């Protein structure tokens, strides 16, 4: 009993902090993941992945779960693995650290929980994990991407700030920079997805109404501005509105910041009316606001990475749906367009 009480208190604080996105969400779909480990310093660190053995090195996505969750739970709740692997990626889901399996966190700088309090070197862990997957012949070092949710998104941003040379693209959902903006020294393509009504990491910054720790967060605008400057992008974005076709009371506004070399140097999706959730996910966290179905975050992230060097070569992209042994047919030569039909009177 003396052990359970502090654990329950920690569990409750984690839930209230808003960074335990999938803590109480049931598995949405079965994903066959293998649990593996790697020693980093004095710690044995765990991660999940689907590929095993030797093969042609694939572009790699490192996917970081939210506080109070696990890598396998992130995979089940988002469907990221199925979409990414169909596009030619390998996906690895590392686990954070914590007192129990349902209290895992990441040290993203100023947050969160066990990892931050014990100064766990998660930057070294992610570096070591990339090195391991490359050395095993599974991952292509020149095409590594990172995505994170909530506390995991904060670590993704910390990795991009401290080791931008490692990544071809970064995507975050419901997170902001958790390190000082001035630590960002180099640009990297950024995709940011965030609900306007996030009750834990407010879109406008400050302390969220459901944030138990009362720690103020950087605004989304300040976070995006930091990356726009680092990428040398035009500070005036192109704006595109996506209506509420799902009928769930949310809509999407897309802000695209282009640079001279990259038409999508920084992309922000503001989920208007959305909360602290993974849009398009199948197991939203209770009490975190609306989970929009007007954006498929997993597919959007993979497409963004594709635009920045990921995925299969163009010649192979259509082969994934063919049966074994089938040969992709060559497209027919283009024909002249038919004359437009005359309007009926």
C-alpha positions in Angstrom: 0.0 0.0 0.0 2.8 2.4 0.8 4.1 1.8 -2.8 0.8 2.2 -4.6 -0.3 5.5 -3.1 2.6 7.6 -4.6 2.3 5.7 -7.9 -1.4 6.6 -8.0 -0.6 10.2 -7.2 2.0 10.3 -10.0 -0.5 8.6 -12.3 -3.1 11.3 -11.5 -0.7 14.2 -12.0 0.4 12.7 -15.3 -3.2 12.5 -16.5 -4.0 16.1 -15.4 -0.8 17.4 -17.0 -2.3 16.9 -20.4 0.7 15.1 -21.8 -0.6 11.5 -21.3 -2.5 11.5 -24.5 -3.2 7.8 -24.9 -2.9 6.7 -21.3 -6.4 5.5 -20.9 -7.3 4.9 -24.5 -7.9 1.3 -25.5 -6.0 -0.3 -28.4 -7.7 0.7 -31.6 -6.2 -1.9 -33.9 -3.7 -4.8 -33.7 -0.1 -4.0 -34.8 2.5 -6.7 -34.7 5.4 -5.0 -33.2 8.6 -6.6 -31.8 10.1 -5.3 -28.6 13.8 -4.7 -28.7 16.4 -3.0 -26.4 19.6 -1.0 -26.6 21.9 0.0 -23.8 22.6 3.7 -23.6 24.9 4.7 -20.7 23.6 2.8 -17.6 20.1 2.3 -18.9 18.6 -0.4 -21.0 16.2 1.4 -23.4 13.3 -0.2 -25.2 11.8 0.4 -28.6 9.3 -1.3 -30.9 9.7 -2.0 -34.6 8.3 -4.3 -37.2 11.2 -5.0 -39.5 13.8 -7.6 -38.7 16.9 -9.1 -40.3 18.9 -7.6 -43.1 17.5 -5.9 -46.1 17.8 -2.8 -48.3 18.1 0.2 -45.9 14.8 2.1 -45.8 14.0 5.7 -44.9 13.4 5.7 -41.1 10.7 7.4 -39.1 11.3 7.7 -35.3 7.9 8.1 -33.7 7.7 9.4 -30.1 4.7 8.7 -27.9 3.0 11.1 -25.5 3.6 11.1 -21.8 2.1 8.2 -20.0 1.9 6.0 -23.1 4.2 3.6 -25.0 5.5 3.2 -28.5 3.2 0.3 -29.3 0.2 2.3 -28.1 1.1 5.2 -30.4 1.2 2.8 -33.3 -2.1 1.3 -32.5 -3.9 4.5 -31.9 -2.7 6.4 -35.0 -2.3 3.8 -37.8 1.0 5.4 -38.7 2.8 2.1 -39.3 0.5 0.8 -42.0 0.6 4.1 -43.9 4.3 4.6 -43.5 5.4 1.1 -44.4 3.1 1.1 -47.5 5.0 4.2 -48.6 8.4 2.4 -48.1 9.5 3.6 -44.6 10.7 1.7 -41.6 9.1 3.0 -38.4 10.6 2.7 -34.9 8.7 3.5 -31.7 11.0 4.1 -28.8 9.7 4.1 -25.2 10.3 6.8 -22.7 11.2 6.2 -19.1 9.1 6.1 -15.9 8.3 4.2 -12.7 5.7 2.1 -14.5 4.8 1.1 -18.1 1.9 3.6 -18.1 4.0 6.5 -16.8 6.6 6.9 -19.5 7.9 10.4 -20.3 10.6 12.1 -22.3 13.1 14.7 -21.2 12.3 17.4 -23.7 14.0 20.2 -21.8 11.6 21.7 -19.3 9.2 18.7 -19.4 8.2 16.0 -18.4 7.8 13.8 -15.3 10.3 11.1 -14.4 12.6 11.7 -17.5 12.9 15.4 -16.8 13.3 15.0 -13.0 16.0 12.4 -13.4 17.7 14.2 -16.3 17.5 11.2 -18.6 19.5 11.8 -21.8 16.9 11.1 -24.4 18.8 12.9 -27.0 21.6 10.3 -26.6 19.0 7.5 -26.8 17.6 8.7 -30.1 21.1 9.1 -31.5 22.0 5.6 -30.4 18.8 4.1 -31.8 19.4 5.7 -35.2 23.0 4.4 -35.2 21.8 0.9 -34.3 19.2 0.7 -37.0 21.7 2.0 -39.6 24.4 -0.5 -38.5 21.9 -3.3 -38.8 21.3 -2.4 -42.4 17.7 -1.5 -41.8 17.7 2.3 -42.0 19.1 4.8 -44.5 21.1 7.4 -42.5 20.6 10.0 -45.2 16.8 9.7 -44.8 15.8 9.9 -41.2 12.6 11.6 -40.0 11.1 12.2 -36.5 7.6 12.7 -35.4 6.2 13.2 -31.9 2.9 13.6 -30.0 2.6 16.0 -27.1 5.7 15.4 -24.8 7.0 13.3 -27.7 6.6 16.2 -30.0 8.5 18.4 -27.6 11.4 15.9 -27.7 11.2 15.9 -31.5 11.7 19.6 -31.5 14.6 19.3 -29.0 16.2 16.8 -31.3 15.8 19.1 -34.3 17.3 22.0 -32.3 20.3 20.1 -31.0 20.9 17.7 -33.9 19.3 19.1 -37.0 21.9 17.3 -39.2 20.3 14.0 -38.4 16.9 14.7 -39.9 15.3 15.3 -43.3 12.0 16.3 -41.7 10.3 16.8 -38.4 6.6 16.6 -37.6 4.8 17.3 -34.3 1.2 17.0 -33.0 -0.1 19.0 -30.0 3.4 20.2 -28.9 5.6 23.3 -28.9 9.2 24.0 -28.4 10.3 23.0 -24.9 13.8 24.4 -25.3 14.7 28.2 -25.6 14.1 29.4 -29.2 17.6 30.7 -29.4 18.9 27.1 -29.2 17.6 26.5 -32.8 20.6 27.2 -34.9 19.8 25.5 -38.2 16.7 24.9 -40.3 14.9 21.6 -41.0 11.6 21.0 -42.7 8.8 21.3 -40.1 5.2 20.1 -40.0 3.1 21.2 -37.0 -0.5 20.1 -36.2 -2.2 21.7 -33.3 -5.8 22.2 -32.0 -6.9 25.8 -31.4 -8.8 24.6 -28.3 -6.0 22.5 -26.8 -6.6 22.5 -23.0 -3.1 21.4 -22.1 -0.7 23.0 -24.5 -2.6 26.1 -25.5 -2.4 27.3 -29.1 -1.8 30.9 -27.8 0.7 29.8 -25.2 0.6 30.1 -21.4 -1.0 27.7 -18.9 -3.7 25.4 -20.2 -7.0 25.2 -18.2 -6.3 21.5 -17.6 -2.6 21.7 -17.0 -1.9 20.5 -13.5 1.7 21.5 -13.3 0.9 25.2 -14.1 3.9 25.4 -16.3 3.4 28.0 -19.1 4.1 26.9 -22.6 5.4 28.7 -25.6 2.8 29.7 -28.2 2.4 27.9 -31.5 3.0 31.2 -33.3 6.4 31.7 -31.5 7.4 28.1 -32.2 6.5 28.4 -35.9 8.2 31.8 -36.1 11.4 30.2 -34.8 11.5 27.6 -37.5 10.4 30.0 -40.2 13.5 32.1 -39.4 15.8 29.1 -39.1 14.7 27.8 -42.5 15.0 31.3 -44.2 11.3 31.0 -45.2 9.0 33.8 -46.2 7.2 34.9 -43.0 4.0 35.5 -45.0 2.4 32.1 -45.5 0.0 30.8 -48.1 -3.3 30.1 -46.4 -5.8 27.3 -47.3 -9.0 26.5 -45.5 -10.3 22.9 -45.3 -14.0 22.8 -44.4 -15.7 20.5 -41.8 -16.6 17.6 -44.1 -16.7 15.2 -41.2 -19.4 17.1 -39.4 -17.6 17.0 -36.1 -17.5 20.7 -35.4 -13.9 21.3 -36.4 -12.2 22.7 -39.5 -8.7 23.0 -40.7 -6.6 26.0 -41.7 -3.3 25.3 -43.4 -0.4 27.8 -43.3 2.4 27.0 -45.7 5.7 28.9 -45.5 8.0 28.5 -48.5 11.7 29.2 -48.8 13.8 29.6 -52.0 14.7 25.9 -52.0 11.6 24.4 -50.4 7.9 25.2 -51.2 7.0 23.5 -47.9 9.7 24.6 -45.5 7.3 25.0 -42.6 3.7 23.9 -42.6 1.2 24.5 -39.9 -2.3 22.9 -39.6 -4.5 24.7 -37.2 -7.3 22.4 -36.2 -10.0 25.0 -35.4 -12.1 23.7 -32.5 -9.7 20.8 -32.1 -8.2 19.7 -28.8 -5.2 17.8 -27.5 -5.5 14.8 -29.9 -4.0 13.2 -33.0 -6.4 14.2 -35.8 -7.8 11.2 -37.6 -6.7 8.9 -34.8 -9.0 6.1 -33.6 -8.6 6.4 -29.8 -8.8 10.0 -28.7 -8.0 10.8 -25.1 -10.9 11.6 -22.9 -11.3 15.2 -21.6 -8.8 16.5 -24.1 -11.3 18.3 -26.4 -12.5 17.4 -29.9 -10.5 14.9 -32.0 -11.0 16.1 -35.5 -11.6 13.7 -38.4 -11.2 16.5 -41.0 -7.4 15.7 -41.2 -5.7 12.4 -41.3 -2.6 13.3 -39.4 -0.7 10.1 -40.1 -1.2 10.3 -43.9 -0.4 14.1 -43.9 2.8 13.5 -42.0 3.9 10.7 -44.4 3.1 12.8 -47.4 5.2 15.7 -45.9 8.1 13.4 -45.4 7.7 12.1 -49.0 8.1 15.7 -50.2 11.4 15.9 -48.4 13.2 12.9 -49.8 11.3 10.0 -48.1 9.3 7.1 -49.4 10.0 4.8 -52.4 11.5 6.0 -55.7 8.8 7.3 -58.0 9.1 4.3 -60.3 8.3 1.9 -57.4 5.6 3.8 -55.7 2.7 2.1 -57.5 4.0 -1.4 -57.0 2.9 -2.0 -53.4 -0.6 -3.1 -54.4 0.5 -5.6 -57.0 0.5 -9.4 -56.3 3.8 -11.2 -55.9 5.6 -11.7 -59.3 3.4 -9.1 -61.1 5.1 -6.5 -63.2 4.1 -2.8 -63.2 2.7 -2.0 -66.6 4.0 1.1 -68.4 1.5 4.0 -68.5 -0.1 4.6 -71.9 1.1 7.6 -73.9 -1.0 10.6 -73.1 -3.8 11.4 -75.5 -5.1 14.8 -76.5 -8.0 15.9 -74.2 -11.5 15.6 -75.6 -13.2 18.8 -76.6 -15.4 20.1 -73.8 -19.1 19.3 -74.1 -21.4 22.1 -75.1 -23.7 23.2 -72.2 -27.2 22.0 -72.5 -29.9 24.5 -73.3 
